[in-house]
Amino acid sequence: MGGSVVVGLDGLGNSVPAVRWGAEEAAARGLPLHLLHAWTSQPLDLPLAPEATNKQRFGAEVLGTAEAMALRAHPGLSVTTEQVAEQAVDALVERGGQAMMMVLGSRGHGAIAGFLLGSVSLHVLGRAQCPVVVVREEETAVYGRPEIVVGVQEPGTKGEGVLDFAFAAAEAHHLAVRAVRAWQPPAGVEPVPTAPASSPDDGPAAAEEEMLSGILAPWRAKFPGVGVIAHIRRGRVAAVLLEACAQAGLLVVGRRVQRTPMPLGPLVLAVLHHSPCPVAVVPRL
């Protein structure tokens, strides 16, 4: 399973866009696709008898349908399937330790009650060692917009995995990268008066532009064929990122590992609930 694209299937409609997205990603990057279904974690509202054999039969149908869908879209794609008796979260986290990335479906916007109770996707996002892409059930096109938006907040090595994922995806799908950096003046600091021709924000904005340019320089050199748009706005990070997603086929953000008691943090939670496009969450190891 090393280097594969793993897609977690729950048997509901939200698995369909996840399979479509995962197959497209695997084909574009020349990777195998691995479809995983945990029959012990099937939703309680499925019209199934409680016997394990019925659940396993249903799981086999789910996997067969997903495999056929992936191969119709990408004939010749290497596809493997796996049905496990483990809990879905544990199985996905384990497979994610060897995967290039993972793709999960979501039931769409506004599922606040489900979020508060904790879903498979949210638990996996908090524990996975590989990038995890969350695709909502209403997503009808794979990379249907011309840009990949990536949040750039921290200089240094911790942000390298986030940028590498965004640029590699842009190269594979022939898209541009919009690198977004949000900034705010220090609390309680008043702007220093300047000459009338200058804005109070010119100094900080220029410094932010210089910082972003320096962060992006190695990635421009590594991916010379990828167009890059530097996007700097004053405001809160989540709001700036969401505003920048109007033309995005994917939003890429990082998450800090070993974060407790909320492994995902407020930024990741905000974009997962409000982004108009799929979200890739990349652990900053």
Rosetta blueprint (number, residue, H / E / L):
1 M L
2 G L
3 G L
4 S L
5 V E
6 V E
7 V E
8 G E
9 L E
10 D L
11 G L
12 L L
13 G L
14 N L
15 S H
16 V H
17 P H
18 A H
19 V H
20 R H
21 W H
22 G H
23 A H
24 E H
25 E H
26 A H
27 A H
28 A H
29 R H
30 G L
31 L L
32 P L
33 L E
34 H E
35 L E
36 L E
37 H E
38 A E
39 W H
40 T H
41 S H
42 Q L
43 P L
44 L L
45 D L
46 L L
47 P L
48 L L
49 A L
50 P L
51 E L
52 A H
53 T H
54 N H
55 K H
56 Q H
57 R H
58 F H
59 G H
60 A H
61 E H
62 V H
63 L H
64 G H
65 T H
66 A H
67 E H
68 A H
69 M H
70 A H
71 L H
72 R H
73 A H
74 H L
75 P L
76 G L
77 L L
78 S L
79 V E
80 T E
81 T E
82 E E
83 Q E
84 V E
85 A L
86 E L
87 Q L
88 A H
89 V H
90 D H
91 A H
92 L H
93 V H
94 E H
95 R H
96 G H
97 G L
98 Q L
99 A L
100 M L
101 M E
102 M E
103 V E
104 L E
105 G E
106 S E
107 R L
108 G L
109 H L
110 G L
111 A L
112 I H
113 A H
114 G H
115 F H
116 L H
117 L H
118 G L
119 S L
120 V H
121 S H
122 L H
123 H H
124 V H
125 L H
126 G H
127 R H
128 A L
129 Q L
130 C L
131 P L
132 V E
133 V E
134 V E
135 V E
136 R E
137 E L
138 E L
139 E L
140 T L
141 A L
142 V L
143 Y L
144 G L
145 R L
146 P L
147 E E
148 I E
149 V E
150 V E
151 G E
152 V L
153 Q L
154 E L
155 P L
156 G L
157 T H
158 K H
159 G H
160 E H
161 G H
162 V H
163 L H
164 D H
165 F H
166 A H
167 F H
168 A H
169 A H
170 A H
171 E H
172 A H
173 H H
174 H L
175 L L
176 A E
177 V E
178 R E
179 A E
180 V E
181 R E
182 A E
183 W E
184 Q L
185 P L
186 P L
187 A L
188 G L
189 V L
190 E L
191 P L
192 V L
193 P L
194 T L
195 A L
196 P L
197 A L
198 S L
199 S L
200 P L
201 D L
202 D H
203 G H
204 P H
205 A H
206 A H
207 A H
208 E H
209 E H
210 E H
211 M H
212 L H
213 S H
214 G H
215 I H
216 L H
217 A H
218 P H
219 W H
220 R H
221 A H
222 K H
223 F L
224 P L
225 G L
226 V L
227 G L
228 V E
229 I E
230 A E
231 H E
232 I E
233 R E
234 R E
235 G L
236 R L
237 V H
238 A H
239 A H
240 V H
241 L H
242 L H
243 E H
244 A H
245 C H
246 A H
247 Q H
248 A E
249 G E
250 L E
251 L E
252 V E
253 V E
254 G E
255 R E
256 R E
257 V L
258 Q L
259 R L
260 T L
261 P L
262 M L
263 P L
264 L L
265 G H
266 P H
267 L H
268 V H
269 L H
270 A H
271 V H
272 L H
273 H H
274 H H
275 S L
276 P L
277 C L
278 P L
279 V E
280 A E
281 V E
282 V E
283 P E
284 R E
285 L L
